[in-house]
Amino acid sequence: MFVSPMLLRRVTEPFDDDSYITELKLDGIRLILSKFDNKVRLYTRHNNEGTARFPELLTIDIPDGTVLDGEIIFTSADGKPDFEAMMFRFQSKRNVLENGTLS
């Protein structure tokens, strides 16, 4: 089930509101992960389904009815975000094996 994400908007003053939690931009891709009827689905912010690209997330242990809006990143061997690797994975037509490598 797709749930429309909150998108960026321009503001004229610094943001300071204890009602919200923010996260750093880590140079990945934004995905909405939802679990309804015990089925996990992944969507981009434009409502394109990406579930098949990340089969390792289909067994995530979260309660039914949960929606997570966040960023998926890949890291290099030194722990830095690797945007090119993320895009290769997201755009690849190849399947992902259980050990996490592409076939």
N, C-alpha and C positions, 0 to 999 in steps of 0.2 A: 504494500500500500504506500503510495507516494504521499508525503506530507511536505507541503511547500516550505522551504527554509526561509529564515530571516536573511535578507540581503543587505549588503553595505549601503550606507547612505551618507551623504556629506553633512557635516556639522560645522558650526562656526566656533564652537567652544570645546575645550577638552571634556571627555566623557568621564563622569564620576557619579556612579549610582550603585549602591550596595545591593540592589535588587538583581543585578546581572553579574555573570561570570564571563570573563573574556579569555581568549587563548592566543598564543603567539602564532604568527603565520610561519609555517615551517617548509614552505615550497613543495607542497604535495597537491593532491586534488581533493576537493570537497565532495563528500558523499554522505547521503542520508541512509542509515541502516535502520530498517524497521523489522519488527517481529510481530506478526499477527497470524492467528490461527496456526501457531507454532511453525511458521515459515519465515525465514529470514530473506529479506530483499534489500538490494542496494540500488540507489538512484543518484544520478547527478542532480545538481540544482536545477537543471533544465528538464527534469523528469525522463531522462534516458536511463534505462535499466542497465546496471553494471554487475548484476549478481553473478553471472557466469565468469567474470574476470577475477573474482576473489573467492573461490570455493572454500578456502580455509576458514572463512568467516561464517559459513553456513551453520556451523555447530557451536557458535558462541553461546555461552551459558547466560542468557538474560531472560527476564520474565516476558511472557507473552504480553503484547500491548506496548512494548518499549519502542521508542524512536530515539536514535542517536544521530546528531548532526555534527560531523567533525571532518577532520582532514586525514587522509591516508598518505603516509610518506614511506619512501624507501630510503635506507641509509647506506652510505658507502662503508668500506671496511674500517674507516677511521671515525665512523659515527655521524658524519655530516649528511644532511638531506641530499638526495640524488634525484633531481627532478627528471632528468633524461631517462633513468631506469624506471621511474614511476610511469612516465608516459609510454615507454616501450611496453611495459606490462599491461597498462590499461588499453592500449590500442592493438595489442597483439591478437592475432586470430588463433594462436596456438593454445593448447590446453595446459593447465598447470597440474603437475604431478603431485602426489601426496607429500613428497619431501620438499616441496616448494620450488623446484626447478621447472623451467619451461620445457615442453617437448615439441 
